[in-house]
């Protein structure tokens, strides 16, 4: 297996790897009307931490999708152990395997930036019902970066581009979202390793090189603390 940041998350089975973790997810969901009739899509569900929380908390229909088969298998095991009836789906955010206007609520937690954004956000819009809501937690560029800095960030995280807040807004607007609310997420780089250890689903054999990836992630989060930021976006029509 290639030593990449995303493969590292899969091997360690990190739940809530997105900035703010499950606590941020709880907070942004608390503002939404979610009941038994709500149909939720968790795009890039990972090991299923968020999907499990929503299904247990709100007793609603949840679909968990991920492109990484290892992550999806770990999510299935989580759901089975918790006796939760959550549909799992292997698929890409860039080409969602669902009919138009299927979901009331779609969550994307530090997922979209790792895809072809120009394809993914229109897909989010397509599968949402007319009054549906997209909740996205995304990596944002807070300051100007040199070519060398940008190259290091893009190569390590495996993202194609590093958008600033306005560029994200433009992408959402171009996809047809008219009402967009933005909130800055305050990050604490020194706390990242502790947050990461909160929820593991470890694979049996993990090459030592993947431990070094975690170390570099922590290092970059400190070195680029003024450049790498995070925002939550609430998008609706």
N, C-alpha and C positions, 0 to 999 in steps of 0.2 A: 504494500500500500504506500502511495506517495506521501511524503512527509509534508502535509499542508495543514494550515490552521483549521479548516473545516473537517478534515479527516481526524485531526487531533480531538476536536469536540465530539466526534462520533465514537472514537475508541474509548474515550473517558466517559462517554454518555452523559455529558454535562447538561443538566436541566437548568433553565433560566440563565443561559449564558449571555443573553442580551443585557445591555446596560440597565441598571436598576432592578434587574431580576424580577422575581414573582411579586415583590412588594410594589414595584411600579405597575405591573400588570393589574394587580388588585385595585390600585388607585384609579387608573384610567377606566377600568371596567365599572367601577362603582358609580360613575357618572352616567352610565348608559342604562336604558331600560331593557333588561334581559329577563325573560320569563320562560315558561315551559314551551311557549309557541315559537321562540326565537331559533332560527337556524344559523349556526355559527360555523365559519370555516377558519381553521387555524393553518395558515400557509407557512411551510417550513416549521412543522410542529416539533422537530427534534425528538427528544425522548418522551414528549407528551405531557410535560408538567402543566403547561397552561391549559391544554385541552381537558385534562383530568380535573383541574381546579374548576373550570367553567361548568363541566358536566355535573360535578358533585354539588357545586354551589347553587346552580340555577335549574338543574334537572331538565335541561334543554337538549335539543339535537345538535351534536357536535361532530364535525368531520375534520379529521386530522390528516394533513397532506405533507409529504416530504419527498425530496428527490433522492436522499441518501437512504439506501435500503437498510443499512445497519441501524441508523437512527429510528427508522420506522419499526423495525423488529423490536427494538427496546421500548418504543412507545406501546406497541401491542402487549408486551409483557406487563407493562405498568397498568394498562387498562384492565387486563385480565385479573391481575392481582387485587385490583380495587373493585372488581365486578362492575365495571362501567361499560355501558353499551355505546361505544364510540366507534364510528366508521373510520377506518384507516384507508388511505389512498396513496399509491405511489404515483408521483407525477411532478411536472415542472411548473413553477410559478409563471413561466413565460408562455405556457400553453395549458391552462387549467382544464382538466378533464371533466368539466361540468357544463350543464346547459346554462343559457342566458338567464339572468334574474333568478338565481337559485337561493341566495343567502341574504339574511337580514344584517349580519355583522361579519366582517372579515378582519382577522388580525394578522399582522405581519411584524414579527418581532426580530429586528436586526437580520432581515432576510433579503429584502428588495435590493439592497446595495450590492449583494453578491450575484445579482442576475443582470440580464439586459433590461435595464430600467424602462427603456422605450417600449418594450413588449409587455413587461410585467404589469405596470400600472394600468394600462388599458384592459388587461385581462381581469384585474381586480374590479374595475368598473363594470365590465361585461357581466360578471357572475353575481353582482349585487342587485338586489331588488331596487325599484325606483326610489324608495325611501331608505335604502340600506346605508350602512356606515362602514367606512374603512378606518381602522386604527393601526397606525404604523409607527414603530419605534425604529429610528434610523440613524446611522452614523453620518455626521455632518462636518464639513470643513469650516472651522471657525476663523481661520486666518490664511493669508497668502503663504504658499509653500514654494520652496525651490524645486527644480526638476529632480534633484537628487533625493530630497525628502519625499516627494510624491512617489517616486519610483520605489523607494523602500516600503512605503505604506501599501501601495497597490500590490507589489509582489508578495509581501508577507501575508496579507489578508486575502489575496486572490480576488480583488474587486477590480472592475474595469475603469471606474472613475470615482472621484471623491467630490461629491456635490456640496455646495454651500446651501444655506437655507433657502435663498431665493431661487436657486436652480431646482431644488426639490419642489418648491411651490409651482414653478413653471411646468414641471413634469405632471403634477397632479391636475393642474388647470388644463393642460393640453389633452389630458385623458377625459375631460368632461366634468371633473369635480368643481363645483362652483363655490361651495362653502368649506373653507379650510381653516382650522384652528391649529396654532402651533404653540408648543410649550417646550421651553428649554429644560433639559434634564441635567442636574448638577452631578458631575461625576467625581468620584474619589478614587483616583488610581491606586493609592496605597492599600485600599480595602479590597481590590479586585480578587486577589488570591483567596481571601476568606469567603467572598460571595460565591466563587466558583466551586468551592468544596461543599456547598450546601446540598447539592443534589447530584449524585454520581450513579451511573449504571456502567460499571467498568467491564471492558472486554477482558477475556481470560489472559491474553498475551498482548502486551504493549511494548513496542520497541522503545528503548531509552531516548531515541531522537525526538519522540513526541513530548517527553517531559521538557526538553529544551525549548520546544515551541511554546509551551505555557510560560516558561521563563522569559522568552523574548517578547511575548504578548505583554507581560507585565512591564518589561523594560520600555517597550514602545509607548505604553499608556502613560508612562511618566515623562519620557523624553518629549512626546508630542502632546502633552496635556493641554497646551494652549492652542493646538491646531485641531486635534480630534475631539469633536463634541458629539452631542446626541440631542435629538428632538423627538417629541411625539407629535404626530400629525393626525388630526381627526378630520376626515374628508367625507363630504356628502354632496348630493346633488341639490 
